[in-house]
Amino acid sequence: MGGFGASRPPGTERLRLRRLTMADVDALVELDSDPEVMRFLTGGVATPVAKVRDEQLPRLLAQYERHPGLGRWAALDRENGDFLGWFALDPSADGAEAELGYRLRRAAWGRGLATEGSRALVRYAFDAVGVRRVWAETMAVNERSRRVMSKAGLRYVRTFHLQWDDPIPGAEQGEVEYELRAEEWSALGQERLAARRAR
């Protein structure tokens, strides 16, 4: 993927986005230690410090070099600099597609921040990075996340079922996938332009 020199999303009115660093271990461990935050991911089980420090973060940091412009970013409160969580455009193997993701501290819920950040990432993925598709997945029962995906412009594609050794509550209803393709984004842009001209 070519990208247009952008190495990270610009952030939003209320969110500042920056690359993760090894100094974020404690903040990420704290985020993943809230059972409500992890409810639809692990059934509420926290991520061990060693896994964050020795596996997850090194892998995420290496991604920045492999696929410039894509990856995962710390989300900070623009007003006070507090760590609120993260947003992601996790690249496919060739970097041509990106999986939209987000994980926010419970204190940040209910303020529209997930939607605000996700919309900014979708726009950035198509306009600055030039991916051909943005997609997202969650459990079918995760209504909150599904609403965010829809509000960010992604549309429902399918429900599918995975085999889990240790399924968490709601797993029996399956997973859902949402997506937005570059040609759809382009068409939406033309519609927005036409609507502006018509005013």
Accessible surface in RSA format (square Angstrom, percent):
REM  Atomic radii and reference values for relative SASA: ProtOr
REM  Chains: A
REM  Algorithm: Lee & Richards
REM  Probe-radius: 1.40
REM  Slices: 20
REM RES _ NUM      All-atoms   Total-Side   Main-Chain    Non-polar    All polar
REM                ABS   REL    ABS   REL    ABS   REL    ABS   REL    ABS   REL
RES MET A   1   115.53  59.8  46.77  31.0  68.76 163.7  39.24  33.4  76.29 101.1
RES GLY A   2    77.07  95.0   0.00   N/A  77.07  95.0  40.96 112.4  36.11  80.9
RES GLY A   3    24.59  30.3   0.00   N/A  24.59  30.3   8.79  24.1  15.81  35.4
RES PHE A   4   150.82  75.5 116.34  72.1  34.47  89.7 125.82  76.3  25.00  71.5
RES GLY A   5    80.59  99.4   0.00   N/A  80.59  99.4  44.39 121.8  36.20  81.1
RES ALA A   6    36.45  33.5  18.99  29.3  17.46  39.7  28.74  40.5   7.71  20.4
RES SER A   7    54.93  46.4  49.86  66.5   5.07  11.7  22.31  47.5  32.62  45.7
RES ARG A   8   110.27  46.3 100.74  51.4   9.53  22.7  14.70  20.1  95.57  57.9
RES PRO A   9     0.00   0.0   0.00   0.0   0.00   0.0   0.00   0.0   0.00   0.0
RES PRO A  10    98.64  71.9  73.49  67.0  25.16  91.4  82.18  67.9  16.46 102.3
RES GLY A  11    10.18  12.5   0.00   N/A  10.18  12.5   0.39   1.1   9.78  21.9
RES THR A  12    21.21  15.1   7.10   7.2  14.11  33.6  19.78  26.6   1.43   2.2
RES GLU A  13   156.97  90.1 128.29  97.1  28.68  68.3  55.48 107.3 101.49  82.9
RES ARG A  14    87.70  36.8  82.58  42.1   5.12  12.2  48.48  66.3  39.22  23.8
RES LEU A  15     0.00   0.0   0.00   0.0   0.00   0.0   0.00   0.0   0.00   0.0
RES ARG A  16   101.75  42.7 101.75  51.9   0.00   0.0  34.09  46.6  67.66  41.0
RES LEU A  17     1.14   0.6   0.00   0.0   1.14   2.9   0.00   0.0   1.14   3.1
RES ARG A  18    68.28  28.7  68.28  34.8   0.00   0.0  37.94  51.8  30.35  18.4
RES ARG A  19    83.33  35.0  79.59  40.6   3.74   8.9  35.30  48.2  48.04  29.1
RES LEU A  20     3.68   2.0   0.20   0.1   3.48   8.7   0.20   0.1   3.48   9.4
RES THR A  21    63.84  45.4  62.03  62.9   1.81   4.3  59.20  79.5   4.64   7.0
RES MET A  22    86.60  44.8  76.51  50.6  10.09  24.0  74.59  63.4  12.01  15.9
RES ALA A  23    95.14  87.5  56.09  86.6  39.05  88.8  68.82  96.9  26.32  69.7
RES ASP A  24     7.83   5.5   7.27   7.2   0.56   1.3   0.56   1.3   7.27   7.2
RES VAL A  25    17.44  11.5  17.44  15.8   0.00   0.0  17.44  15.2   0.00   0.0
RES ASP A  26   115.66  81.0 109.89 109.4   5.77  13.6  38.05  89.5  77.61  77.4
RES ALA A  27    26.46  24.3  19.15  29.6   7.31  16.6  23.42  33.0   3.04   8.1
RES LEU A  28    13.66   7.6  13.66   9.8   0.00   0.0  13.66   9.6   0.00   0.0
RES VAL A  29    27.37  18.0  27.26  24.7   0.11   0.3  27.26  23.7   0.11   0.3
RES GLU A  30   107.37  61.6  99.29  75.1   8.08  19.2  39.95  77.3  67.42  55.0
RES LEU A  31     3.15   1.8   0.11   0.1   3.05   7.7   2.77   1.9   0.39   1.0
RES ASP A  32     5.38   3.8   5.25   5.2   0.13   0.3   0.19   0.5   5.18   5.2
RES SER A  33    56.41  47.7  39.99  53.4  16.42  37.8  25.13  53.5  31.28  43.8
RES ASP A  34    29.75  20.8  24.96  24.8   4.79  11.3  18.11  42.6  11.64  11.6
RES PRO A  35    80.12  58.4  78.23  71.3   1.88   6.8  78.31  64.7   1.80  11.2
RES GLU A  36    66.26  38.0  61.11  46.2   5.15  12.3  16.89  32.7  49.37  40.3
RES VAL A  37    15.00   9.9   2.63   2.4  12.37  29.8   2.99   2.6  12.01  32.6
RES MET A  38     4.32   2.2   4.32   2.9   0.00   0.0   4.32   3.7   0.00   0.0
RES ARG A  39   122.04  51.2 118.41  60.4   3.63   8.6  24.40  33.3  97.64  59.2
RES PHE A  40    48.07  24.0  38.56  23.9   9.51  24.8  38.56  23.4   9.51  27.2
RES LEU A  41    94.95  52.9  64.95  46.5  30.00  75.4  68.17  47.9  26.77  72.0
RES THR A  42    52.55  37.4  39.46  40.0  13.10  31.2  45.09  60.6   7.47  11.3
RES GLY A  43    38.22  47.1   0.00   N/A  38.22  47.1   6.04  16.6  32.18  72.1
RES GLY A  44    18.19  22.4   0.00   N/A  18.19  22.4   6.93  19.0  11.26  25.2
RES VAL A  45   101.84  67.0  96.98  87.8   4.86  11.7 101.63  88.3   0.21   0.6
RES ALA A  46    47.96  44.1  34.71  53.6  13.25  30.1  34.82  49.0  13.14  34.8
RES THR A  47    13.78   9.8   8.62   8.7   5.15  12.3   6.34   8.5   7.44  11.2
RES PRO A  48    83.09  60.6  71.45  65.1  11.64  42.3  83.09  68.6   0.00   0.0
RES VAL A  49    71.64  47.1  68.74  62.2   2.90   7.0  68.74  59.7   2.90   7.9
RES ALA A  50    50.34  46.3  47.36  73.1   2.98   6.8  47.66  67.1   2.68   7.1
RES LYS A  51    88.95  43.4  87.00  53.4   1.95   4.7  31.43  28.3  57.52  61.3
RES VAL A  52     1.09   0.7   1.09   1.0   0.00   0.0   1.09   1.0   0.00   0.0
RES ARG A  53   104.08  43.7 102.30  52.1   1.78   4.2  38.14  52.1  65.94  40.0
RES ASP A  54    83.38  58.4  59.86  59.6  23.52  55.6  29.82  70.2  53.56  53.4
RES GLU A  55   103.41  59.4  94.83  71.7   8.59  20.4  39.74  76.9  63.67  52.0
RES GLN A  56    48.35  27.0  48.24  35.3   0.10   0.2   9.45  20.1  38.90  29.5
RES LEU A  57     0.24   0.1   0.24   0.2   0.00   0.0   0.24   0.2   0.00   0.0
RES PRO A  58    54.58  39.8  44.68  40.7   9.90  36.0  49.09  40.5   5.49  34.1
RES ARG A  59   122.46  51.4 114.30  58.3   8.16  19.4  65.44  89.4  57.02  34.6
RES LEU A  60     5.83   3.2   5.63   4.0   0.21   0.5   5.63   4.0   0.21   0.6
RES LEU A  61    45.92  25.6  40.74  29.1   5.18  13.0  41.07  28.8   4.85  13.0
RES ALA A  62    45.34  41.7  34.37  53.0  10.97  25.0  42.99  60.5   2.35   6.2
RES GLN A  63    19.57  10.9  19.49  14.2   0.08   0.2   1.08   2.3  18.48  14.0
RES TYR A  64     7.32   3.4   6.04   3.4   1.28   3.3   6.31   4.7   1.02   1.3
RES GLU A  65   127.37  73.1 108.56  82.1  18.82  44.8  56.54 109.4  70.84  57.8
RES ARG A  66   145.45  61.1 119.29  60.8  26.17  62.3  67.19  91.8  78.27  47.4
RES HIS A  67    31.19  17.0  28.50  19.8   2.69   6.9  17.63  18.2  13.56  15.8
RES PRO A  68    88.48  64.5  77.09  70.3  11.39  41.4  77.11  63.7  11.37  70.7
RES GLY A  69     2.11   2.6   0.00   N/A   2.11   2.6   0.99   2.7   1.12   2.5
RES LEU A  70     2.63   1.5   2.06   1.5   0.57   1.4   2.06   1.4   0.57   1.5
RES GLY A  71     0.00   0.0   0.00   N/A   0.00   0.0   0.00   0.0   0.00   0.0
RES ARG A  72    40.46  17.0  40.15  20.5   0.30   0.7   1.63   2.2  38.83  23.5
RES TRP A  73     0.01   0.0   0.01   0.0   0.00   0.0   0.01   0.0   0.00   0.0
RES ALA A  74     0.00   0.0   0.00   0.0   0.00   0.0   0.00   0.0   0.00   0.0
RES ALA A  75     0.00   0.0   0.00   0.0   0.00   0.0   0.00   0.0   0.00   0.0
RES LEU A  76     9.45   5.3   9.45   6.8   0.00   0.0   9.45   6.6   0.00   0.0
RES ASP A  77    20.08  14.1  19.70  19.6   0.38   0.9   1.14   2.7  18.94  18.9
RES ARG A  78   110.13  46.2  86.02  43.8  24.11  57.4  40.29  55.1  69.84  42.3
RES GLU A  79   172.95  99.3 135.27 102.3  37.68  89.7  51.09  98.8 121.87  99.5
RES ASN A  80    95.46  65.8  62.30  60.2  33.16  79.8  38.78  93.3  56.68  54.8
RES GLY A  81    38.95  48.0   0.00   N/A  38.95  48.0  20.18  55.4  18.77  42.0
RES ASP A  82    70.29  49.2  65.22  64.9   5.07  12.0  11.19  26.3  59.10  58.9
RES PHE A  83    26.09  13.1  20.78  12.9   5.31  13.8  20.78  12.6   5.31  15.2
RES LEU A  84    11.15   6.2  11.15   8.0   0.00   0.0  11.15   7.8   0.00   0.0
RES GLY A  85     0.00   0.0   0.00   N/A   0.00   0.0   0.00   0.0   0.00   0.0
RES TRP A  86    17.08   6.9  17.08   8.3   0.00   0.0  11.53   6.1   5.55   9.0
RES PHE A  87     0.00   0.0   0.00   0.0   0.00   0.0   0.00   0.0   0.00   0.0
RES ALA A  88     0.08   0.1   0.08   0.1   0.00   0.0   0.08   0.1   0.00   0.0
RES LEU A  89     0.00   0.0   0.00   0.0   0.00   0.0   0.00   0.0   0.00   0.0
RES ASP A  90    29.04  20.3  26.61  26.5   2.43   5.8  14.14  33.3  14.90  14.9
RES PRO A  91    21.51  15.7   1.66   1.5  19.85  72.2   1.79   1.5  19.72 122.5
RES SER A  92    36.39  30.8  22.46  30.0  13.94  32.1  34.83  74.2   1.56   2.2
RES ALA A  93   107.50  98.8  69.10 106.6  38.40  87.3  81.49 114.8  26.01  68.9
RES ASP A  94    84.56  59.2  62.20  61.9  22.36  52.9  47.19 111.1  37.38  37.3
RES GLY A  95     1.00   1.2   0.00   N/A   1.00   1.2   1.00   2.7   0.00   0.0
RES ALA A  96     7.85   7.2   7.85  12.1   0.00   0.0   7.85  11.1   0.00   0.0
RES GLU A  97    28.78  16.5  28.78  21.8   0.00   0.0   2.25   4.4  26.53  21.7
RES ALA A  98     0.08   0.1   0.00   0.0   0.08   0.2   0.08   0.1   0.00   0.0
RES GLU A  99    50.85  29.2  50.67  38.3   0.18   0.4   5.35  10.4  45.50  37.1
RES LEU A 100     5.13   2.9   0.00   0.0   5.13  12.9   0.00   0.0   5.13  13.8
RES GLY A 101    17.52  21.6   0.00   N/A  17.52  21.6  17.52  48.1   0.00   0.0
RES TYR A 102    39.86  18.6  20.59  11.7  19.27  50.1  20.59  15.5  19.27  23.8
RES ARG A 103    43.10  18.1  39.10  19.9   4.00   9.5   7.68  10.5  35.42  21.5
RES LEU A 104    12.16   6.8   6.71   4.8   5.45  13.7   6.71   4.7   5.45  14.7
RES ARG A 105    80.38  33.7  79.23  40.4   1.15   2.7  14.20  19.4  66.18  40.1
RES ARG A 106   116.78  49.0 106.09  54.1  10.69  25.4  38.25  52.3  78.53  47.6
RES ALA A 107    81.04  74.5  49.43  76.3  31.61  71.9  62.94  88.6  18.10  47.9
RES ALA A 108     0.93   0.9   0.00   0.0   0.93   2.1   0.05   0.1   0.87   2.3
RES TRP A 109    72.26  29.0  53.46  25.9  18.80  44.1  52.23  27.8  20.03  32.5
RES GLY A 110    87.18 107.5   0.00   N/A  87.18 107.5  43.92 120.5  43.27  96.9
RES ARG A 111   105.14  44.1  87.34  44.5  17.80  42.4  50.52  69.0  54.63  33.1
RES GLY A 112    42.29  52.2   0.00   N/A  42.29  52.2  31.89  87.5  10.40  23.3
RES LEU A 113     1.99   1.1   0.62   0.4   1.37   3.4   0.62   0.4   1.37   3.7
RES ALA A 114    20.23  18.6  18.45  28.5   1.78   4.0  18.45  26.0   1.78   4.7
RES THR A 115    13.48   9.6  13.33  13.5   0.15   0.4   8.96  12.0   4.52   6.8
RES GLU A 116    37.73  21.7  29.67  22.4   8.05  19.2  26.46  51.2  11.27   9.2
RES GLY A 117     0.00   0.0   0.00   N/A   0.00   0.0   0.00   0.0   0.00   0.0
RES SER A 118     0.00   0.0   0.00   0.0   0.00   0.0   0.00   0.0   0.00   0.0
RES ARG A 119   115.29  48.4 112.07  57.1   3.22   7.7  33.40  45.6  81.89  49.6
RES ALA A 120     2.99   2.8   1.17   1.8   1.83   4.2   1.30   1.8   1.69   4.5
RES LEU A 121     0.00   0.0   0.00   0.0   0.00   0.0   0.00   0.0   0.00   0.0
RES VAL A 122     1.14   0.8   1.14   1.0   0.00   0.0   1.14   1.0   0.00   0.0
RES ARG A 123   123.55  51.9 123.55  63.0   0.00   0.0  39.35  53.8  84.20  51.0
RES TYR A 124     9.85   4.6   4.34   2.5   5.51  14.4   9.54   7.2   0.31   0.4
RES ALA A 125     0.00   0.0   0.00   0.0   0.00   0.0   0.00   0.0   0.00   0.0
RES PHE A 126    17.27   8.6   2.85   1.8  14.42  37.5   3.29   2.0  13.99  40.0
RES ASP A 127    82.75  58.0  61.35  61.1  21.40  50.6  31.15  73.3  51.60  51.5
RES ALA A 128    21.88  20.1  18.84  29.1   3.05   6.9  21.68  30.5   0.20   0.5
RES VAL A 129     3.63   2.4   2.89   2.6   0.74   1.8   3.06   2.7   0.57   1.6
RES GLY A 130    24.81  30.6   0.00   N/A  24.81  30.6  15.37  42.2   9.43  21.1
RES VAL A 131     3.53   2.3   0.00   0.0   3.53   8.5   0.00   0.0   3.53   9.6
RES ARG A 132   123.81  52.0 121.39  61.9   2.43   5.8  53.58  73.2  70.24  42.6
RES ARG A 133    27.05  11.4  27.05  13.8   0.00   0.0   1.93   2.6  25.12  15.2
RES VAL A 134     0.00   0.0   0.00   0.0   0.00   0.0   0.00   0.0   0.00   0.0
RES TRP A 135    51.92  20.8  51.92  25.1   0.00   0.0  47.49  25.3   4.43   7.2
RES ALA A 136     0.06   0.1   0.06   0.1   0.00   0.0   0.06   0.1   0.00   0.0
RES GLU A 137    62.76  36.0  42.40  32.1  20.36  48.5   4.87   9.4  57.89  47.3
RES THR A 138    16.14  11.5   8.44   8.6   7.69  18.3  10.13  13.6   6.01   9.1
RES MET A 139     7.67   4.0   6.65   4.4   1.01   2.4   5.40   4.6   2.27   3.0
RES ALA A 140    12.07  11.1   9.04  14.0   3.03   6.9   9.12  12.8   2.95   7.8
RES VAL A 141    40.93  26.9  24.60  22.3  16.33  39.3  29.41  25.6  11.52  31.2
RES ASN A 142    16.68  11.5  16.68  16.1   0.00   0.0   0.00   0.0  16.68  16.1
RES GLU A 143   101.18  58.1  98.81  74.8   2.37   5.6  45.73  88.4  55.45  45.3
RES ARG A 144   141.04  59.2 136.95  69.8   4.09   9.7  51.43  70.3  89.60  54.3
RES SER A 145    17.64  14.9  15.17  20.2   2.48   5.7   3.37   7.2  14.28  20.0
RES ARG A 146    51.55  21.6  50.86  25.9   0.70   1.7   7.47  10.2  44.08  26.7
RES ARG A 147   127.64  53.6 124.75  63.6   2.89   6.9  56.17  76.8  71.47  43.3
RES VAL A 148    18.27  12.0  18.27  16.5   0.00   0.0  18.27  15.9   0.00   0.0
RES MET A 149     5.21   2.7   5.21   3.4   0.00   0.0   5.21   4.4   0.00   0.0
RES SER A 150    61.67  52.1  46.99  62.7  14.68  33.8  29.97  63.8  31.71  44.4
RES LYS A 151   113.25  55.2  97.68  59.9  15.57  37.1  56.07  50.5  57.18  60.9
RES ALA A 152     6.41   5.9   0.00   0.0   6.41  14.6   0.96   1.3   5.46  14.5
RES GLY A 153    34.92  43.1   0.00   N/A  34.92  43.1  25.41  69.7   9.51  21.3
RES LEU A 154     5.82   3.2   0.00   0.0   5.82  14.6   0.00   0.0   5.82  15.7
RES ARG A 155   107.34  45.1 103.44  52.7   3.90   9.3  64.51  88.2  42.83  26.0
RES TYR A 156   103.25  48.2  85.05  48.4  18.20  47.4  67.87  51.0  35.38  43.6
RES VAL A 157    58.37  38.4  33.54  30.4  24.83  59.8  36.07  31.3  22.30  60.5
RES ARG A 158   109.26  45.9 106.00  54.0   3.26   7.8  44.05  60.2  65.21  39.5
RES THR A 159    61.64  43.8  36.55  37.1  25.09  59.8  26.29  35.3  35.35  53.4
RES PHE A 160    29.41  14.7  25.20  15.6   4.21  11.0  29.41  17.8   0.00   0.0
RES HIS A 161   119.84  65.5  90.70  63.0  29.13  74.5  62.39  64.3  57.44  66.8
RES LEU A 162    82.42  45.9  66.60  47.6  15.83  39.8  68.65  48.2  13.78  37.1
RES GLN A 163   178.54  99.8 149.55 109.3  29.00  69.0  66.54 141.6 112.00  84.9
RES TRP A 164   124.37  49.9 102.97  49.8  21.40  50.2 102.36  54.6  22.01  35.7
RES ASP A 165   158.55 111.1 118.38 117.8  40.17  95.0  40.77  96.0 117.77 117.5
RES ASP A 166   122.87  86.1 109.23 108.7  13.63  32.2  32.40  76.3  90.46  90.2
RES PRO A 167    85.46  62.3  65.06  59.3  20.40  74.2  66.04  54.5  19.41 120.7
RES ILE A 168    36.26  20.6  32.22  24.0   4.04   9.7  33.30  24.0   2.96   8.0
RES PRO A 169   119.52  87.1 100.07  91.2  19.45  70.7 111.53  92.1   7.99  49.6
RES GLY A 170    10.72  13.2   0.00   N/A  10.72  13.2   6.69  18.3   4.04   9.0
RES ALA A 171    12.04  11.1   4.13   6.4   7.91  18.0   4.30   6.1   7.74  20.5
RES GLU A 172   127.98  73.5  99.69  75.4  28.29  67.3  75.24 145.5  52.74  43.1
RES GLN A 173   102.21  57.2  90.13  65.9  12.08  28.8  29.08  61.9  73.13  55.5
RES GLY A 174     1.07   1.3   0.00   N/A   1.07   1.3   1.07   2.9   0.00   0.0
RES GLU A 175    17.10   9.8  17.10  12.9   0.00   0.0   0.60   1.2  16.50  13.5
RES VAL A 176     0.40   0.3   0.40   0.4   0.00   0.0   0.40   0.4   0.00   0.0
RES GLU A 177    12.92   7.4  12.92   9.8   0.00   0.0   0.95   1.8  11.97   9.8
RES TYR A 178    12.10   5.7  12.10   6.9   0.00   0.0   2.12   1.6   9.98  12.3
RES GLU A 179     8.95   5.1   8.95   6.8   0.00   0.0   0.00   0.0   8.95   7.3
RES LEU A 180     5.99   3.3   5.99   4.3   0.00   0.0   5.99   4.2   0.00   0.0
RES ARG A 181    84.98  35.7  84.98  43.3   0.00   0.0  13.33  18.2  71.65  43.4
RES ALA A 182    33.57  30.9  30.68  47.3   2.89   6.6  31.00  43.7   2.57   6.8
RES GLU A 183   115.73  66.4 104.07  78.7  11.66  27.8  65.93 127.5  49.80  40.7
RES GLU A 184    47.94  27.5  43.05  32.6   4.89  11.6  32.93  63.7  15.00  12.3
RES TRP A 185    34.43  13.8  34.20  16.6   0.23   0.5  29.37  15.7   5.05   8.2
RES SER A 186    62.01  52.4  53.88  71.9   8.12  18.7  29.86  63.6  32.14  45.0
RES ALA A 187    50.07  46.0  43.96  67.8   6.11  13.9  48.80  68.7   1.27   3.4
RES LEU A 188    63.94  35.6  63.73  45.6   0.21   0.5  63.73  44.8   0.21   0.6
RES GLY A 189    23.17  28.6   0.00   N/A  23.17  28.6  17.91  49.2   5.25  11.8
RES GLN A 190   115.33  64.5 111.82  81.7   3.51   8.4  43.03  91.6  72.30  54.8
RES GLU A 191   110.76  63.6 102.65  77.7   8.11  19.3  46.55  90.0  64.21  52.4
RES ARG A 192   107.95  45.3 103.27  52.6   4.68  11.1  63.00  86.1  44.95  27.2
RES LEU A 193    61.09  34.0  60.96  43.6   0.13   0.3  60.97  42.8   0.12   0.3
RES ALA A 194    58.67  53.9  51.11  78.9   7.56  17.2  55.08  77.6   3.59   9.5
RES ALA A 195    54.13  49.8  42.71  65.9  11.42  26.0  50.98  71.8   3.15   8.3
RES ARG A 196   135.50  56.9 122.85  62.6  12.65  30.1  46.26  63.2  89.24  54.1
RES ARG A 197   183.81  77.2 150.87  76.9  32.94  78.4  66.79  91.3 117.02  70.9
RES ALA A 198    91.05  83.7  48.19  74.4  42.86  97.5  61.25  86.3  29.80  78.9
RES ARG A 199   221.69  93.1 156.46  79.8  65.22 155.3  98.56 134.7 123.12  74.6
END  Absolute sums over single chains surface
CHAIN  1 A    10647.1       8519.8       2127.3       5604.5       5042.6
END  Absolute sums over all chains
TOTAL         10647.1       8519.8       2127.3       5604.5       5042.6
